[in-house]
Amino acid sequence: MTRPVRNSRFSSQDDELLLQLKGEGLSWDEISDRFPERSKGTLQVHYSTKLKPRSSLVQRRPGM
């Protein structure tokens, strides 16, 4: 049994669309409908690890 060939790399257009849709507040189910070749989990992981703005997660310690 062979697995279907996947396009494992996200293009810059994919990244832009993903950021736009997430910025519009769409659910992951709605977003995954726009990427039929990718699973909802793949989109979530890519967004979380590569695209999600980090500035809101970085907290400075007092006195630094």
Secondary structure, DSSP 8 states (H G I E B T S, - for coil): --------S--HHHHHHHHHHHHTT--HHHHHHT-TTS-HHHHHHHIIIIIS-STTT----TT-
